[in-house]
Amino acid sequence: MDLNSFYKGHRVLVTGHTGFKGAWLCRALLDAGAEVTGYGLEPPTQPNLYELAGLESQLHSVIGDIRDLELLQRTFQQSQPEIVFHLAAQPIVREGYKDPVGTYSTNVMGTVHVLECVRHTQSVRSVVNVTTDKVYQNQEWIWSYRENAVLDGYDPYSNSKSCSELVSGCYARSFLHNAGVPLSTMRAGNVIGGGDFAPDRILPDCIRCTLAGQPITVRNPNSTRPYQHVLEALEAYLLVAKEQYRDPTLAGCYNVGPNDGDCITTGRLAEVFCEAWGPGASWTHHEEKDAPHEANLLKLDSTKMKAVFGWSPRWDVGMAVRKTVEW
């Protein structure tokens, strides 16, 4: 309730508003009474949550690429946002291998463009840049990564997000800190939830296969990931943006992940999905030859979020999957 009362009447700009997380975030902000401007590409899939949730008629939507600095600048000037959530990105690991230039230009220069607009917009009072758990140099060890671990993502997507973190740190030190504008980066785990229709994501693939009457094919059943419901991550983003608005000294980098017991293998996630779906759902291992590299073991330590903001996950992975299936 405190989050809702804070955002009521505030002007908020969300980049990537037509995507999965962006649409959920806009829905939450609108429900809280915020005045929302969205900047992003056309919805990336058909169907998509942005259209299904009827968001276009409820916010000011600008369809544009964050690599288009001129259009982005006009959007900032016209909307005069107080709070900025930067979610626009090329978010798929495999797409990064196919198009590394496009991935870097979107995820790195896109971040530069957003922060350049922020530093020239006097109305901005709080900024959150959403990156990923994959920004860390992956050691394939059993320990969870903390915020002070080395940033060096392996593949083009992960590495470009590491670069986005470095860009954020530079702008915070060089420009925003002296202007009194707090900027935090949020490193979230693998989010799941209703409304995700993207390719190459485990639960959307599970649903597509099951609806087609086919067994789910899992490429890497033994890979461990920090799975969490999308609303867990969004609550953390909203909380940090609110609290640093009130106290800029709270700005920093924060992991947002599930409790350790909810970091499970992809095979176990497929099993949990089948249990939640019921009859007709099954999965099998499909080994790919010459598959691009993906991390095998990845866990996050969210102690800092819990200690600083009192945030903690509300749903375990079983509930997160059940809520996705219900949707």
N, C-alpha and C positions, 0 to 999 in steps of 0.2 A: 504493500500500500504506500510506503514511503517513496518507492521508485515512481509510482504513478503520480503522486502529488507533486513530486519534483519536476517531472517532464511536462506537466500540463502547462500549455502556453509557450513553451520554449521552442525556438526555431532550430530545427535539426536537419542537417544534410547527411544523407546516406549514399555513398558510392557503391555501385553494385546492387542497387535496390531490386533489380529484376531477378536476381539469383535466388538460390534456395535459402541461404542464411539471411540475405538482404531482405527478402520478402517477409520472412518471419519477424525480423527486427522492425521493419516498417509497420507490420500488423500490431506489434507490441507498443510501439511509439504512438500510433494513432489511437489505440485503445486507451492510452494514458493521457490523451488530449494534446499531444505535441503537434506543432505545425511542421510537416515533413516535406522536404524536397529530396527527390531521388535523382541520381545521375548514374546512368549505366547503359549498357547495350540492350538491344531487343532481348526479350526472354530467351534463354539459351536452349530450351527444349520445348517440345510440344507433346503432351500438355506441360504446364508449368504452374507453380504455386502462385506467382504474381497475378496471373489472370484468374485462377480458380478462387483466390481470396478476394477478388474484386478491388484490388488496391488502386488501380489506375485512376478511378474516379474520386479517390479520397485523398490523394496527395498531388503535389506538383511534380510531374515526371519530366525529366529531360533525357532524351535518348541520345547518347553520345559516348565516345571513346575517351578514357582518361588520358590517352596519348594526344588528344586534341586540346592543347593547353588554352587556346583562345576561347573555345566554347566553355571549357571548365571555368575559366576566369570570369566569363560573363555570368555563368550560373551562380558563382559565389557572390558576385557584385549585386545580382538581382535578389538573391535569397537572404543575404546577410545572416548566415547561420551563427548561432551561439555555440552549438555542439556539432562536431563532425565525426562520423563513423566511416572509416575507409575500409570497405570490404571488396571493392572491385579488383578482380585478379583473374589470371589464367590458373585455375585451381587443380588441374588434373596432372598427375605425375607422368603418365604415358604421353599425354599431349605435349608435355615439355620435351620429351625425347623427339617427337615428330617435328615440333616447331620451336626450337630453342630461341631463335631470334625474336619471334613474337612473344614468347614467354618472358624473356628478359625485358623487352621493351615495355610490356604491359606491367609487369610486377615491380620493376625497378624504376624506370622513367615515369610510370604511372604514379608511383609513390612520390617521386620528386615533384611532379606537377601538382598533386594534391597539397603537399606541404608548402609549395611555392605560393599557391592560392591562399593557404591559411595565413602565411606570414604577411600577406598584403591585404588581409580582411580584418579590420579592427574589431569586428563584432565577435570573433571567435574567442571562446573562453575555455574550451575543453576539446581535446582530440584523442581519438582511439584508432590505432592502426592494427587491423586484425591480420596476423601472419599465420603461423602453423607450428605444430610440434616438430615438424621435420627440419626446422632451421638449425638444429644442433648437429655437430659432427658425430655421426652415429658410430659408437664403439662396439655395438652388438653385445652389450653387457646387460646383466640382470638388474642393475640399479636404475632408478628413475633419474631423468635429467632435471637439473635445477637451472635457474636463470643465469647462473654464473658459468655455465658450461660453454665450451668453444662453439661459436657459430660457424658452420661450414657444411651446409646441406650437400648431399652427394650428387643428386641429379639436377638437371636444369630448373625444374620447378622448385625443388627444395632450396637450391642454392640461390635462386632469384629471390626467394623469400628471406634468406639470410641477408642478402644485399639490401632488401627493403628494411630490415632491422637496422642495418648500419646507416642507411640514409636517414632513418628516423632519429637515431642517436645524434647524427651530425646536425640535423636541423634543430633538434631540441637544444643542443649546446650552443650552436652558432647564432640562432635567431630567436627561437621561441621562449627560452628560459628568461632572457632579459626583457622580453615583452610581457612576461607573466602569463604565458599560454602553456598549460600543462599538456604533455603528449605522452601517452602510454602505448606500448605494444602488447598485444594479447596473443599468446602462443597456445592455441587450443588443440585438443586432441581430435580424433576422428569423430565427427558429428554425424548422428543418424536422426531420422525423424520423418514424419509424413510430409509429402510435398517434394521430396528429392527424386527427380527423374533423370539425373545425370548418368551418362555411360561410365563404365569402369568404376562403379562404387558398389560395395558388396550388397547392401540391403536392397537398393533398386534392382540390381541384377537378380537377387533372390525372388523378388516379387514378379519381375518380368518372366522368369523361367517358370515359376509356379502357376501363374495365370495362363501360360501357354501349355501347361500340362507336361512340362519337361523337368527332369532333375536339375537342381542347381549345380553348376560347375564352379568349383573353388580352385583357384590357381595355386595359392600358397596357404594351405590349411594350418600350417604350423607357425605362421607369422603372428606375433603378438602386437596388439595395438590398443591404445587408450580410448575405447569407444564410450561415447556419452551422447545423451539426447541433446538436440540442438538448443532446446530451451535452457539447459544448464549453462552453455556457453554464452547465450544471449543475456541471461541474467547477470553474468559476470561482466560483460561489456558495459551494460547499462549501469551497473553498480560503480564500476571504476570511473566512467565518464562523469557520473553524478558527484562522487566523493572528491575527485580531483578538481572539479569545478569549484567546490567549496574550499578545498585545501590543495593548492597546486604542488605542495611538497610531496604529495602522495604519488605523483607521476613516476612511472618506471616501466619495467618489463615484467610481465606476469604470465606464468603457466596457468592454464585452465584445463584440468583433466579430471577423470573419475578417480575414485578411491582405488588403491592398489589392487584389491581383489576383483575389480571390474576391468582390469587390463587382461583381456582374454585373447585366445588364438582366433584366427578367422574361421577355422573349422568349428570351434565351439560356438562362435556367433551364428554360424549357419545352423547348428543344432538347436540353439535357442530359438531361432526364427521358425524352424520346422515345428518345434513344440508349441509355439504361440499360434502358428497358422492352423495347425491341425491336419486332418487327412488330406492327402494330395501333395504334401510338401516333402521333398527328400533332396539330399545333396550327394555329390560325388567329387572326388579329386580329379582334376584335369591338369596334368603336368604339361607346361609349355616349354618347348625347346627354344633356345636362344632368346629367352625373355629378357627384357631390360632389367637392370638391377633395381631392386627395391629392398628397403631395410627389412630385416627379419624380426628384430626385437626392439620395441620402442615403448617406453613408459615415461610418464611425466610426474614430477613432484610438484604438487600445488600448495605446499606448506605456506609459501609467501602470501598467496591469495587468502588463505584461511586466517593467517596471523594478522594481516594488515586490515582486511575488510570484513572478517567474520563470515566469509562465503564458504559454502560447502555443497557438494552435490546432494540433490534431493532424491533422485531415483537411481537404483542400481541398474546394471546392464540388462537384467531380465525385464524390469519394468520399462526401460527405454525401448526395448524391442517390442514389447507388447503394445505400448502406446503407438509405435510406428505401424504395427499390423492393424490396430483398431482404426487408425486414420485411413 
